[in-house]
Amino acid sequence: MHHIQTYRGSVYFRLLRNPTFLLLWSGQTISSIGDYLFNVVIMWVVYVQTGSALQSGIIMVIYTLSAVILAPIGGVYADRWNRKSTMFTAAVVSAIVVGAAAVPLALGHFSPALIYVTVFLLNVVSFFSAPAQRSAMPEVVGRDLMVAAGALFSLVDQGASLIGAGLAGVILAALGASWALITDTVSFLVAALAIVMARIPGRAPRSVSNERMSLLRDLRDGWHAIQSQPVVRAFIRISALVNVASFIGPLFPALVRLQMHAGVTAYGFLEAASVAGGMAGGLAAGSLERRVGAGRLIVVGFIVAGLCFAALGISTSVLLGGALFVAATFFLIASNVSMGALTPLLVPQEYRARTSGITRATAVIAMPATVILAGWLADRIGPGPLYVFGGVWTVGIGALAGSNPHLRAARVDSASAL
């Protein structure tokens, strides 16, 4: 145990001495706080203003449909363009989008359409920036620090979510929804400044004529890169199946209000409990991956999370709900961090961003239909039975993942691109 603690400490210390990683990590810390304020507030406001779980679910539908259609294209161009310029431009454009949406909210003009358009535009921008950052990370930190880097980014994400969720209720009650968007606007500008200061590895530019003619070919090449790796191929299929239960997220406000008979304070508490479990899972990811491997961690994570979600479907206790969310997110985040570190190592550098976009699109392809159907059903039978179904489904997908020998045996220390 002493050896493991020393190893973890030295790994994280090495990462934090890397100026480029530290700038990206710090910028994302600030940006993520604003993002989670935005996410928590818009989900709650849309549900409260419309009184419909279906309307809240539309936010997830917009996210997934835009991902299915545009994420692969964003990945192709992220593989072509300068990664630093792509990330900087995306941060500035995101600040403009959110800032523009804050104005009508500050004037008291709420419109679900305004929220939907804002979510769509932010997602489109992220389809370029996220693959660019993921593509650069192996060169920024090195192969041996990929899991630790993923753990620290996850820690930032979960910590920012904890702060954002805790502040969401206070901001809604004291200042209004517009201040969440204003805070998110400032956070994007801080992230843009961090990107400017960071030394992010670039890539050789391609000719304009070649770019115009090769979009479909590049998409095809990215798909072939995925198909050539059994672990990546299996992970995408499993992710698509488990995301059938993704309606759990949009139904969360309805679960709090209708089944737990609680309000925005309990909503913020449960969100905070969820991300606290995620923080712990992110920190434990490196040790767990070295012990059992990323593949087995995925299997365990899905099964434990599914059992917790099913229990949430029959629980009326806020405190028990908090404990269940801690357990579920601990294992989900630990497994996702491990697989997130593994997949870029299995794909050649020139295909990383586009395979990231294709992976994102295919993983969420079933989500729009299931979210709309679940929202419609929740308005009629309540969210509880749907949480039970989603939990049982997730357990079954975990068992299916365990039956795949390539996925089950996957480990970061033995990963290699073909």
C-alpha positions in Angstrom: 0.0 0.0 0.0 2.8 2.4 0.8 4.3 1.8 -2.7 0.9 2.6 -4.4 0.5 5.8 -2.4 4.1 6.9 -3.3 3.5 6.1 -7.0 0.3 8.0 -7.1 1.8 11.0 -5.4 4.8 11.1 -7.7 2.7 10.8 -10.8 0.4 13.7 -9.8 3.4 15.8 -8.8 5.0 15.2 -12.2 1.8 16.2 -14.0 1.4 19.4 -12.0 5.0 20.4 -12.9 4.0 20.2 -16.6 3.2 23.9 -17.5 1.0 23.0 -20.4 -1.0 20.5 -18.5 -1.3 22.8 -15.5 -2.7 25.6 -17.6 -5.2 23.4 -19.3 -6.2 21.8 -16.0 -6.6 25.2 -14.3 -8.5 26.7 -17.2 -10.9 23.7 -17.2 -11.4 24.0 -13.4 -12.8 27.5 -13.8 -14.7 26.7 -17.0 -16.3 23.6 -15.5 -17.7 25.5 -12.5 -19.5 27.8 -14.9 -20.7 24.9 -17.1 -22.2 23.0 -14.1 -24.0 26.1 -12.9 -25.4 26.4 -16.4 -26.4 22.7 -16.7 -28.0 22.4 -13.3 -29.9 25.7 -13.6 -31.3 25.2 -17.1 -32.5 21.6 -16.3 -34.3 22.9 -13.2 -35.7 26.1 -14.7 -37.0 24.3 -17.8 -38.8 21.7 -15.7 -40.2 24.2 -13.2 -41.3 26.7 -15.9 -42.9 24.1 -18.1 -43.9 21.4 -15.5 -43.0 18.7 -18.0 -40.3 16.0 -17.8 -40.6 15.8 -21.5 -39.5 19.4 -21.9 -36.5 18.7 -19.8 -35.8 15.7 -21.8 -35.7 17.8 -25.0 -32.4 19.2 -23.8 -30.8 15.8 -23.9 -32.4 15.1 -27.3 -30.8 18.2 -28.7 -27.4 17.2 -27.2 -27.6 13.7 -28.7 -29.0 14.5 -32.1 -26.4 17.2 -32.6 -23.7 14.7 -31.5 -24.9 12.0 -33.9 -25.0 14.4 -36.9 -22.0 16.7 -36.2 -19.5 15.1 -33.8 -17.8 13.0 -36.5 -17.4 16.1 -38.7 -16.0 18.1 -35.8 -13.5 15.3 -35.2 -12.4 15.3 -38.8 -11.6 19.0 -38.8 -10.0 18.8 -35.3 -7.6 16.3 -36.9 -6.8 18.8 -39.7 -6.6 22.1 -37.9 -4.1 23.5 -35.4 -5.2 22.1 -32.1 -4.4 25.2 -30.1 -6.2 27.5 -32.4 -9.2 25.2 -32.5 -9.5 25.1 -28.7 -9.0 28.9 -28.3 -11.6 29.7 -30.9 -14.1 27.3 -29.4 -13.7 28.9 -25.9 -14.3 32.4 -27.3 -17.3 31.4 -29.4 -18.8 29.6 -26.4 -18.4 32.7 -24.3 -20.3 34.7 -26.9 -23.1 32.2 -27.2 -23.7 32.0 -23.5 -23.3 35.7 -22.9 -25.9 36.4 -25.6 -28.4 34.0 -24.0 -27.9 35.7 -20.6 -29.4 39.0 -21.8 -33.0 38.0 -22.4 -33.0 35.9 -19.2 -31.7 38.9 -17.2 -34.6 40.9 -18.7 -37.1 38.3 -17.6 -37.9 36.8 -20.9 -37.8 33.0 -20.4 -38.2 30.8 -23.5 -37.5 27.1 -23.7 -36.5 27.7 -27.3 -33.7 30.1 -26.1 -32.3 27.4 -23.9 -32.5 24.8 -26.6 -30.7 26.9 -29.2 -28.0 27.8 -26.6 -27.5 24.1 -25.8 -27.3 23.2 -29.4 -24.7 25.9 -30.3 -22.5 25.0 -27.3 -22.6 21.4 -28.2 -21.6 22.2 -31.8 -18.6 24.1 -30.6 -17.6 21.3 -28.2 -17.5 18.9 -31.1 -14.4 20.7 -32.3 -12.7 21.6 -29.0 -13.0 18.3 -27.1 -11.5 16.0 -29.8 -8.7 18.5 -30.3 -7.7 18.4 -26.6 -8.1 14.6 -26.4 -5.9 14.2 -29.5 -3.1 16.4 -28.0 -3.1 14.9 -24.5 -0.8 11.9 -25.1 1.8 14.3 -26.5 1.2 16.8 -23.6 1.6 14.3 -20.7 3.1 11.2 -22.2 1.8 7.6 -22.4 2.6 6.7 -18.8 0.7 9.6 -17.3 -2.5 9.2 -19.3 -4.6 7.6 -16.5 -3.3 10.1 -13.9 -4.1 13.0 -16.3 -7.6 11.6 -16.9 -8.0 11.3 -13.1 -7.0 14.9 -12.5 -9.3 16.2 -15.2 -12.1 14.1 -13.8 -11.3 15.5 -10.3 -11.6 19.0 -11.7 -14.8 18.1 -13.5 -16.4 16.5 -10.4 -15.1 19.2 -8.0 -16.4 21.9 -10.3 -19.7 20.1 -10.5 -19.8 19.9 -6.7 -19.3 23.6 -6.4 -21.6 24.4 -9.3 -24.4 22.1 -7.9 -24.0 23.5 -4.4 -24.2 27.1 -5.7 -27.0 26.5 -8.2 -29.8 26.6 -5.6 -28.4 29.7 -4.0 -28.0 31.5 -7.3 -31.5 30.6 -8.5 -33.1 31.8 -5.3 -31.0 35.0 -4.8 -29.9 36.2 -8.2 -31.8 34.4 -10.9 -30.9 32.1 -13.8 -29.2 34.8 -15.8 -26.3 34.9 -13.4 -25.5 31.3 -14.0 -25.0 32.1 -17.7 -23.0 35.2 -16.9 -20.7 33.1 -14.7 -20.3 30.5 -17.5 -19.4 33.3 -19.9 -16.6 34.5 -17.8 -15.3 31.0 -17.2 -15.0 30.4 -21.0 -12.9 33.5 -21.3 -10.6 32.3 -18.5 -10.2 29.0 -20.3 -9.4 30.9 -23.5 -6.6 32.8 -21.7 -5.2 29.5 -20.3 -5.1 28.0 -23.8 -3.3 31.1 -25.2 -0.6 30.6 -22.6 -0.2 26.8 -23.0 2.2 25.2 -25.4 -0.1 22.7 -27.1 1.6 20.5 -29.8 0.4 21.3 -33.3 0.3 19.2 -36.5 1.4 19.8 -40.1 -1.4 21.7 -42.0 -3.1 20.0 -45.0 -3.8 21.7 -48.3 -7.1 23.4 -48.8 -8.0 21.4 -51.9 -7.3 18.2 -50.1 -9.5 19.2 -47.2 -12.4 20.0 -49.5 -12.3 16.7 -51.2 -11.6 14.3 -48.4 -14.3 14.7 -45.7 -16.0 11.4 -46.4 -12.7 9.6 -46.9 -11.5 10.9 -43.5 -14.7 9.8 -41.8 -14.2 6.4 -43.4 -10.6 6.2 -42.3 -11.6 7.0 -38.8 -14.2 4.3 -38.8 -11.7 1.8 -40.1 -9.3 2.8 -37.3 -12.1 2.0 -34.8 -12.9 -1.3 -36.5 -9.3 -2.4 -36.5 -9.2 -2.3 -32.7 -11.4 -4.9 -31.0 -11.4 -3.1 -27.6 -12.5 0.3 -29.1 -15.1 -1.4 -31.3 -16.5 -3.3 -28.3 -16.5 -0.2 -26.1 -18.5 1.8 -28.6 -21.1 -0.9 -28.9 -21.4 -1.3 -25.1 -21.6 2.5 -24.7 -24.4 2.8 -27.2 -26.4 0.1 -25.4 -25.9 1.4 -21.9 -26.9 4.9 -23.1 -30.4 3.6 -23.7 -30.8 4.3 -20.0 -29.5 7.9 -20.3 -33.0 9.2 -19.7 -32.1 8.8 -16.0 -30.4 12.2 -16.1 -33.3 14.3 -17.6 -35.8 12.7 -15.2 -33.7 13.6 -12.1 -35.7 16.9 -11.3 -38.9 15.0 -11.6 -37.6 12.2 -9.3 -36.7 14.8 -6.7 -40.0 16.6 -6.9 -42.5 13.9 -7.4 -41.1 10.8 -5.6 -38.9 12.4 -2.9 -41.3 15.3 -2.5 -38.4 17.7 -2.2 -37.3 21.0 -3.7 -34.3 22.8 -5.2 -32.2 22.4 -2.0 -32.5 18.6 -2.1 -31.9 18.7 -5.8 -28.6 20.6 -5.2 -27.6 18.2 -2.4 -28.2 15.1 -4.5 -26.2 16.6 -7.4 -23.4 17.4 -4.9 -23.5 13.8 -3.5 -23.3 12.5 -7.1 -20.2 14.5 -7.9 -18.6 13.7 -4.5 -18.7 10.1 -5.5 -17.3 11.0 -8.9 -14.3 12.8 -7.3 -13.5 9.8 -5.2 -13.8 7.6 -8.3 -11.5 9.8 -10.4 -8.8 9.7 -7.7 -9.1 6.0 -7.3 -9.1 5.3 -11.1 -5.3 4.8 -11.4 -5.0 2.3 -8.6 -8.1 0.4 -9.6 -7.0 0.2 -13.3 -3.6 -1.1 -12.3 -5.2 -3.8 -10.1 -8.1 -5.0 -12.3 -7.7 -3.3 -15.7 -9.9 -0.8 -17.5 -12.1 -3.5 -19.0 -13.0 -5.2 -15.8 -13.6 -1.8 -14.2 -16.2 -1.0 -16.9 -18.0 -4.3 -16.1 -18.1 -3.6 -12.3 -18.9 0.0 -12.8 -22.0 -0.7 -14.9 -23.3 -3.4 -12.6 -22.9 -1.4 -9.4 -24.3 1.8 -11.0 -27.3 -0.1 -12.3 -28.1 -1.6 -8.9 -28.0 1.9 -7.4 -30.2 3.4 -10.1 -32.8 0.7 -9.6 -32.8 1.4 -5.8 -33.3 5.1 -6.5 -36.4 4.2 -8.4 -38.1 2.8 -5.2 -36.5 5.1 -2.6 -38.2 8.2 -1.2 -35.3 9.2 1.1 -33.1 12.1 0.1 -30.3 10.8 2.4 -30.4 7.3 0.9 -30.6 8.8 -2.5 -27.4 10.7 -1.8 -25.6 7.5 -0.7 -26.8 5.7 -3.8 -25.5 8.5 -6.1 -22.1 8.4 -4.4 -21.7 4.7 -5.0 -23.0 4.9 -8.6 -20.8 7.8 -9.7 -17.7 6.4 -7.9 -17.7 3.3 -10.1 -18.9 5.0 -13.3 -16.3 7.7 -13.2 -13.4 5.4 -12.2 -14.3 3.1 -15.2 -14.8 6.0 -17.6 -11.4 7.6 -16.6 -9.7 4.4 -17.3 -11.3 3.8 -20.6 -10.8 7.4 -21.6 -7.1 7.0 -21.0 -7.0 3.7 -22.9 -8.7 4.5 -26.1 -6.4 7.3 -27.4 -3.5 4.9 -26.9 -5.1 2.3 -29.2 -5.5 4.7 -32.1 -2.7 6.3 -34.2 -2.3 10.1 -33.6 -3.6 11.1 -37.0 -7.0 9.4 -36.3 -7.5 10.4 -32.7 -9.8 13.4 -33.0 -12.1 11.9 -35.7 -12.3 8.5 -33.9 -13.3 10.6 -30.8 -16.0 12.3 -32.7 -17.3 9.0 -34.3 -17.2 7.4 -30.9 -19.2 10.2 -29.3 -21.8 10.0 -32.1 -22.3 6.3 -32.1 -22.4 6.0 -28.3 -25.4 8.3 -28.1 -27.3 7.3 -31.2 -30.2 5.6 -29.3 -30.6 8.4 -26.8 -33.0 10.8 -28.5 -35.8 8.2 -28.9 -35.4 6.8 -25.4 -35.3 10.2 -23.7 -38.4 11.4 -25.5 -40.2 8.1 -24.7 -39.1 8.2 -21.1 -40.2 11.8 -20.7 -43.6 11.0 -22.1 -44.0 8.0 -19.8 -42.7 9.9 -16.8 -45.5 12.5 -17.2 -48.0 9.6 -16.9 -46.6 7.0 -14.6 -43.9 9.0 -12.7 -40.1 8.7 -12.8 -39.7 5.8 -10.3 -40.5 2.9 -12.6 -38.3 4.3 -15.3 -35.3 4.5 -12.9 -35.9 0.8 -12.0 -36.0 -0.2 -15.6 -32.9 1.9 -16.4 -31.0 0.3 -13.5 -31.9 -3.2 -14.5 -30.9 -2.4 -18.1 -27.5 -1.1 -17.0 -26.8 -4.2 -14.9 -27.6 -6.3 -18.0 -25.2 -4.3 -20.2 -22.5 -4.7 -17.5 -22.9 -8.4 -17.7 -22.8 -8.3 -21.5 -19.5 -6.3 -21.3 -18.1 -9.0 -19.1 -18.8 -11.6 -21.7 -16.5 -9.9 -24.3 -13.0 -11.3 -23.9 -11.2 -8.3 -25.6 -13.0 -5.7 -23.5 -12.7 -7.7 -20.3 -8.9 -8.1 -20.7 -8.2 -4.5 -21.7 -5.5 -2.7 -19.7 -3.7 0.6 -20.2 -0.2 -0.8 -19.6 -0.6 -3.2 -22.6 -2.4 -0.9 -25.0 -0.9 -0.2 -28.4 -2.1 1.3 -31.7 -2.1 -1.0 -34.7 
